[in-house]
Amino acid sequence: GAMVWEPNYGDINVHDFSYWDCEYGTCDTSKVTRVGDILNGSATDENINKLDQYLDLDNALMMIAIEMAVGDWDGYCASHNYRVVYDPVTDRISLLLASMDLTLSGSSPSMTGCNSGQVYKFCMQNTGCTDRWKATLNKLADGIDEMGLIDTLEDVRALIGDEYIHQTKRVVSSSQFDTEYDQVEAYWAALPAYLRTQAK
């Protein structure tokens, strides 16, 4: 009974699914439209509770937070590269990250918002849901701290650095690699504190 869609274009509040590819299962769009109907209404406490029944809202908020935190401008927040998964056990849909290649474009984090993401916009209109969003940002910041990403970056550099410089698909000089690596390292180092600031 599981189902997976790839929405090439369109948020989950659409009623025209012609741009959605069915990747797995029967893809009964009524599982999506019942969420979309709520998102097209008012962000009352009652509707937030209804939304929770049909959408894994905590999962969706974390996915959106990750996209925004790493500067992914080609994912759910653009209503383009993401997946929608229906779980028959919980009778809910979830949002799934996809195509995370267009990220970390800069030396410091700068969350510009998810102005095209209907779930985010809906949540920001409700005080309780906004509090959940802030809690999500803090949780993500804590997770990044616990992962020890800077040490992991050093391991990755030692593992693939030389091969990356010598590959021919995208010519990169040693100095350019060092510059880009330093940017990524600075980005991750600053991100937890930045997320906590955004959560205030």
C-alpha positions as CSV (number, residue, x, y, z in Angstrom):
1,G,0.0,0.0,0.0
2,A,3.0,2.4,0.1
3,M,3.1,5.0,-2.6
4,V,5.8,7.4,-3.9
5,W,5.4,10.5,-6.1
6,E,8.0,12.8,-7.7
7,P,6.4,16.2,-8.1
8,N,8.3,17.7,-11.0
9,Y,6.4,20.9,-10.4
10,G,3.7,21.7,-7.8
11,D,3.3,21.8,-4.1
12,I,1.1,19.3,-2.2
13,N,-1.9,21.7,-2.2
14,V,-2.3,21.2,-6.0
15,H,-5.3,19.4,-7.6
16,D,-3.6,19.0,-11.0
17,F,-1.2,16.1,-10.7
18,S,-0.2,16.0,-14.4
19,Y,3.3,17.1,-13.5
20,W,3.7,14.4,-10.8
21,D,5.4,11.1,-11.6
22,C,4.1,8.0,-9.9
23,E,7.3,6.2,-8.9
24,Y,5.9,3.4,-6.7
25,G,2.5,1.9,-5.9
26,T,-1.0,2.9,-7.1
27,C,-0.5,6.6,-6.3
28,D,-4.0,7.4,-5.1
29,T,-3.9,11.2,-5.1
30,S,-6.7,11.5,-2.6
31,K,-4.1,10.8,0.0
32,V,-2.4,14.1,-1.1
33,T,-5.5,16.2,-1.8
34,R,-6.9,15.8,1.7
35,V,-3.7,17.5,2.9
36,G,-3.9,20.1,0.2
37,D,-7.5,20.9,1.1
38,I,-6.3,21.8,4.6
39,L,-3.4,23.8,3.4
40,N,-5.7,25.8,1.2
41,G,-7.8,26.8,4.2
42,S,-7.0,28.9,7.3
43,A,-4.1,27.9,9.7
44,T,-6.3,27.5,12.7
45,D,-5.3,25.3,15.6
46,E,-8.0,22.8,14.5
47,N,-6.6,22.7,11.0
48,I,-3.1,22.2,12.3
49,N,-4.3,19.2,14.2
50,K,-6.1,17.9,11.1
51,L,-2.9,18.5,9.1
52,D,-1.0,16.4,11.6
53,Q,-3.4,13.5,11.0
54,Y,-2.6,13.3,7.3
55,L,0.9,14.7,7.0
56,D,3.9,13.9,9.1
57,L,4.3,17.6,10.0
58,D,7.4,17.2,12.2
59,N,9.1,15.4,9.4
60,A,8.1,18.0,6.9
61,L,9.3,20.9,9.1
62,M,12.7,19.1,9.6
63,M,13.0,18.6,5.9
64,I,12.3,22.2,5.1
65,A,14.7,23.3,7.9
66,I,17.5,21.2,6.3
67,E,16.8,22.5,2.8
68,M,16.9,26.1,4.1
69,A,19.9,25.6,6.3
70,V,22.1,24.3,3.5
71,G,20.7,26.8,0.9
72,D,19.0,24.2,-1.3
73,W,17.1,26.4,-3.7
74,D,15.9,23.5,-6.0
75,G,14.0,21.3,-3.5
76,Y,10.6,21.4,-1.9
77,C,10.8,25.2,-1.2
78,A,10.9,25.7,-5.0
79,S,8.2,23.0,-5.3
80,H,10.4,21.1,-7.7
81,N,12.9,18.4,-6.6
82,Y,11.4,16.4,-3.7
83,R,9.4,13.2,-3.1
84,V,6.0,12.6,-1.4
85,V,5.7,9.2,0.3
86,Y,2.4,7.6,1.6
87,D,2.8,5.2,4.5
88,P,-0.3,2.9,4.8
89,V,0.6,2.0,8.4
90,T,0.3,5.6,9.6
91,D,-2.1,6.7,6.8
92,R,0.0,9.8,6.4
93,I,2.2,11.3,3.7
94,S,5.7,12.5,4.3
95,L,8.0,14.8,2.4
96,L,11.4,13.4,1.4
97,L,14.6,15.2,0.5
98,A,15.9,14.7,-3.1
99,S,18.5,16.2,-5.4
100,M,20.7,18.0,-2.8
101,D,23.4,19.0,-5.3
102,L,22.6,22.8,-5.4
103,T,23.6,23.6,-1.8
104,L,26.2,25.4,0.3
105,S,26.5,28.3,-2.2
106,G,28.4,30.7,0.0
107,S,30.8,31.1,2.9
108,S,28.1,31.6,5.5
109,P,24.5,30.3,6.1
110,S,21.7,32.6,5.1
111,M,18.2,31.2,5.4
112,T,16.1,33.1,2.9
113,G,12.8,31.4,3.7
114,C,10.6,28.9,2.0
115,N,8.3,31.4,0.3
116,S,7.0,28.9,-2.2
117,G,6.5,26.0,0.3
118,Q,2.8,25.9,1.3
119,V,3.5,23.8,4.4
120,Y,6.0,26.4,5.7
121,K,3.7,29.3,4.8
122,F,0.8,27.6,6.5
123,C,2.8,26.9,9.6
124,M,4.1,30.4,9.9
125,Q,0.5,31.6,10.2
126,N,-0.1,29.7,13.4
127,T,1.6,30.5,16.7
128,G,1.7,26.9,17.9
129,C,3.1,25.7,14.6
130,T,5.7,28.5,14.5
131,D,6.9,27.3,18.0
132,R,7.3,23.8,16.5
133,W,9.3,25.4,13.7
134,K,11.6,27.1,16.1
135,A,12.0,23.8,18.1
136,T,12.9,22.1,14.8
137,L,15.7,24.6,14.1
138,N,17.1,24.0,17.6
139,K,16.9,20.3,17.1
140,L,18.7,20.5,13.8
141,A,21.4,22.7,15.4
142,D,21.9,20.1,18.2
143,G,22.1,17.3,15.7
144,I,24.8,19.1,13.7
145,D,26.8,19.6,16.8
146,E,26.4,16.0,17.8
147,M,27.5,14.8,14.3
148,G,30.9,16.4,14.5
149,L,30.8,17.5,10.9
150,I,34.1,19.4,10.9
151,D,36.0,16.3,11.9
152,T,34.0,14.4,9.2
153,L,35.0,17.0,6.6
154,E,38.6,16.5,7.4
155,D,38.2,12.8,6.9
156,V,36.5,13.4,3.6
157,R,39.3,15.7,2.5
158,A,41.9,13.1,3.3
159,L,39.9,10.4,1.5
160,I,39.0,12.2,-1.8
161,G,40.9,15.4,-1.9
162,D,43.7,14.3,-4.3
163,E,41.3,12.3,-6.5
164,Y,38.9,15.3,-6.8
165,I,41.7,17.6,-7.8
166,H,42.9,15.2,-10.5
167,Q,39.5,14.2,-11.9
168,T,38.7,15.7,-15.4
169,K,34.9,16.1,-15.4
170,R,35.1,19.4,-13.6
171,V,38.7,20.8,-13.7
172,V,39.6,22.2,-10.2
173,S,43.0,23.5,-9.2
174,S,44.5,22.7,-5.8
175,S,44.0,26.3,-4.6
176,Q,40.4,26.4,-5.8
177,F,39.7,23.1,-4.0
178,D,41.3,24.6,-0.8
179,T,39.1,27.7,-1.1
180,E,35.9,25.8,-1.7
181,Y,36.8,23.4,1.2
182,D,37.4,26.3,3.5
183,Q,34.1,27.8,2.5
184,V,32.2,24.6,3.3
185,E,34.0,24.2,6.6
186,A,33.2,27.8,7.6
187,Y,29.6,27.3,6.6
188,W,29.1,24.2,8.8
189,A,31.1,25.7,11.7
190,A,28.7,28.7,11.7
191,L,25.5,26.8,11.1
192,P,24.4,25.6,14.6
193,A,24.7,29.1,16.2
194,Y,23.0,30.6,13.2
195,L,20.1,28.2,13.4
196,R,19.6,28.9,17.1
197,T,19.6,32.6,16.4
198,Q,16.8,32.1,13.8
199,A,14.9,30.1,16.4
200,K,14.6,33.1,18.8
